[in-house]
């Protein structure tokens, strides 16, 4: 899909969307589009390998997306799609059915979601149903959309007491994962190198770092991981909800290209 080793996927975080508590109607949809357009351009000009759209600022998060979320994301991604020159993916927090629907409609290449396990989380008790998600994917004839499995959910505590590497092995075998993602405890926090190594030893699919990669740890983490999803460290002042900082992107990708 990406044509490169050690793939870097840059996050395009939507500002708060209609129906979310932080949405500002005085700014409107045009403001949302302008933010997304600028982030897409700055990531691509900085040399990013791929991008992923996500409603990161729809806090507090829900386990089911509503119509306004999906409709607004679809409108904006469709409008900006002519500028997108790299593969792109979709993440709708925290609704895999919405993500696959949106990916199918916008011709995205992949989705990222929590698809397996049961968690105690900031959103309450969080259960999943990967079998239903894959049947819905089949219903939409979305076989070409790759599925990135986040197996260590942020803002949540897994009730599965198996070691992470055993969960990864089980998910890769039984749940048709295309990529396994390993996260830290929350957005912007990295997993350890040892966590990634242990997962890689037990699966035969690519393993990406899902959170917390930055200029200081990218060399260590990519020495074992096949790629990374990067958001916070590419933002102005390193703050998750700020716009993309083009200079941070360029410095980061220069370092990645040296590793390659």
Secondary structure, 3 states (H helix, E strand, C coil): CCCCCCEEEEEEECCCCCCCCCCCCCCHHHHHHHHHHHHHHHHHHCCCCEEEEECCCCCCCCCCCCHHHHHHHHHHHHHHHHHCCCEEEEECCCCHHHHHHHHHHHCCCEEEECCCCCEEECCEEECCCHHHHHHHHHHCCCCCCEEEEECCCCCEEECCCCCHHHHHHHHHHHCCCCEEEECCCCCCCCCCHHHHHHHHCCCCCEEEECCCCCCCCHHHHHCCCCEEEECHHHEHHHCCCCCECHHHHHHHHHHHHHHC
